[in-house]
């Protein structure tokens, strides 16, 4: 699973998987929507990974890496090259 740093803490996320038209429009406008993943915990302490929030960040962060401040939080992403 992909991870992004939110205020210095590694947090898993998923890229938005909406309609093809919506994703194309977002890319044309230079933005990327992501879902922040977290843990849902019941009264017995068991939990599961689920979507707990969403945020729209600059597309450039995910293509080149970088840092962005939004809604009082600092989001940073390091792009890792895959070696074949």
C-alpha positions in Angstrom: 0.0 0.0 0.0 1.2 3.5 -0.7 2.2 5.8 2.2 2.3 9.5 2.6 3.6 11.5 5.5 1.0 13.7 7.3 2.7 15.9 9.9 5.7 13.6 9.8 3.7 10.4 10.5 3.6 7.6 7.8 0.0 7.1 6.8 -1.3 4.6 4.2 -3.5 6.0 1.4 -5.2 4.9 -1.8 -5.6 6.9 -5.0 -9.2 7.8 -5.8 -10.7 5.3 -8.2 -13.7 7.4 -9.3 -15.0 7.8 -12.8 -12.6 7.9 -15.7 -13.9 11.3 -16.7 -13.4 12.7 -13.2 -9.8 11.4 -13.0 -9.1 12.9 -16.4 -10.5 16.3 -15.3 -8.5 16.2 -12.1 -5.3 15.4 -14.0 -6.0 18.2 -16.5 -6.4 20.6 -13.5 -3.1 19.4 -11.9 -4.7 17.7 -8.8 -4.8 14.2 -7.4 -7.5 13.0 -4.9 -6.5 10.4 -2.4 -8.2 8.5 0.4 -6.5 8.5 3.8 -6.6 5.0 5.3 -7.1 4.3 9.0 -8.3 1.7 11.4 -11.9 1.2 12.5 -11.9 -0.4 16.0 -14.9 -2.1 17.7 -15.6 -2.5 21.4 -13.4 -5.6 21.6 -10.4 -3.8 20.2 -10.6 -5.6 16.8 -10.3 -3.4 13.7 -10.0 -3.3 10.0 -8.3 -0.9 7.6 -10.8 1.5 6.0 -11.0 4.9 4.4 -11.2 7.6 7.0 -10.8 10.7 5.0 -9.9 12.2 1.6 -7.8 15.1 0.4 -7.0 16.8 -2.9 -3.2 17.4 -3.4 -1.1 18.8 -6.3 -0.4 16.1 -8.9 3.2 17.2 -9.0 3.7 15.7 -5.5 3.1 12.3 -6.8 5.1 12.6 -10.0 8.2 14.3 -8.6 7.8 14.0 -4.8 7.5 17.0 -2.6 5.7 18.7 0.3 2.4 20.6 0.6 0.6 22.4 3.4 -3.2 22.1 3.4 -5.9 22.5 6.1 -3.2 23.1 8.7 -1.4 19.8 8.0 1.9 19.1 6.2 1.7 16.4 3.5 4.9 15.1 2.1 5.5 12.3 -0.4 8.8 10.7 -1.5 8.7 9.1 -4.9 10.6 5.9 -5.0 12.0 4.6 -8.3 11.4 0.9 -9.0 14.5 -1.0 -10.1 13.9 -3.8 -12.5 
